[in-house]
Amino acid sequence: MAYKFIDNYREKGARKKLVKVLQEERKIEDKDVLAAIGNVPRHFFFDETFWKQAYKDIAFPIGEGQTISQPYTVAYQTQLLHISKGDKVLEIGTGSGYQTCILLELGAVVYSIERQEKLYERAKMVLPYMGYQPHLFCGDGSKGIPEHAPYDKILVTAGAPFVPEIMLKQLKIGGTMVIPVGNEDSQKMVTVIRVSDTEFERIELDTFRFVPLVGDQAW
């Protein structure tokens, strides 16, 4: 499959406007996260027909019952992770690959898993075309990727009924997990910090609505 994506002054200008909205209206404060959003061409994840939707602060369907997350949601979750260059990050739910690219822009080493094979295959082609080199896997994300654990950070991009213990075991001591937890209609964003082998600090934040996490450790 050949890709002929174009990223010129029109698209770059639209990204600048989106970053301004996230900073001034949505109160995203992390300059590195805002810079990453300004760098990643979100329209590459859209059919050309829907170009104008790419830089609106909205989620959008990408097929297989999934969506590309709202830019605010991406920025909010990423900001909570406090990514440092070289952090080993597990992403549950590759989806379009947009969030993956934001993590890579911040200097993370990303291990990302997607359950839907069509989405996985598309991300596997598109992201290298864009110059990004994550470690991509196809499988049950609710179990994490234990063979590459432990991780400095874990990001879950689907709503879960609870925090899967199998994922907590894959988090380094001192590491952070960000996961939406709740029912299928709404979830609270939860930050979990691993304090020791057996201790975890849990912080509940704002309410969001994600597509549901699917797998053996989920609904």
Secondary structure, 3 states (H helix, E strand, C coil): CCCCCCCCHHHHHHHHHHHHHHHHHCCCCCHHHHHHHHHCCHHHHCCHHHHHHCCCCCCEEEECCEEECCHHHHHHHHHHHCCCCCCEEEEECCCCCHHHHHHHHCCCEEEEEECCHHHHHHHHHHHHHCCCCCEEEECCHHHCCHHHCCEEEEEECCEECCCCHHHHCCEEEEEEEEEEEECCCCEEEEEEEECCCCCEEEEEEEEECCCECCCCCCC
